[in-house]
Amino acid sequence: MSLNDIEKTKLQELCNKKYKEQAIWFLNAYWLENGEAEAENVWDYCNKFGEFDPENHADGCSLDELNIHRILEHYNEHQTIQQFRESLRNQQFEFKKLFALCVFLAWHYKMPLKKLINAPQGAQSAEMQKAQEMVDQVSVLLNEAVKKADEATKRDKELETALNALKKEEDEFNKKTEQLKAQIEKETGVVKKNRAQAELAQHIESDPLPLRKAKITCEAAKKKSEKARVEAETAAEEMKKKMEEAEEYLNQQKAAAAAGQGLMWWMQRELEEKKKFMPMKKGGIAK
């Protein structure tokens, strides 16, 4: 069944949305059929479209025919140009030089465009807006936590460098101490032995500038490292708390809502992705 003028306009508006928005729209439309089972694949298609978009990346909305074929080849769906166009015609899809993600998904999952366009999306309720704000807040806190963790790592390296420099100066100092002790043992005359002992005592009581400087640098580096570690730990803990709050809220909304399940799944999946950049002890997961 062909689209009427209103539906064509609506389709064009959808095709102009970013890949993520198109993917969510499709998931909402496909949810009751097999959306939950295919959600991870839709997520992957969305990311792959962004990867193959040479200009706009994730902010793009469509790919040309060449990159569509790259997508198909990546997923081992080998087709010639003629086969691909014939497949589109068989499903009553109009061939265009630019192919939006939502149209690709509809073609791939054999969903009529009329159904895609008219599928309920779920109202942009205050609850959904709150959920999105919570997810966005987690993103901000994650960036801050990563920044703090990087700073802590940097300070740890500075401390390590300072400790190595201090050890070098201490080794030099101790080496000279042992040399002077050996000199005392070597001397047999009272005058020379006393002179060597005096030199050793003076050396032990001395505070050479390089060694003194290394101690000061090391102490400063230690304080900076400890401060950075505390800040990183605090940022990670705050992020973990907000992550848990967002996950709990999304689970509540998912249980209460009828439409918009694709959107809620997507927000949960984004949270899961962010865990790859969290410390393991704060709920992080392997990349």
Summary of the structure (lengths in Angstrom):
residues: 287
radius of gyration: 32.7
end to end distance: 44.3
largest distance: 115.0
contacts: 842
relative contact order: 0.12
helix: 79%
strand: 2%
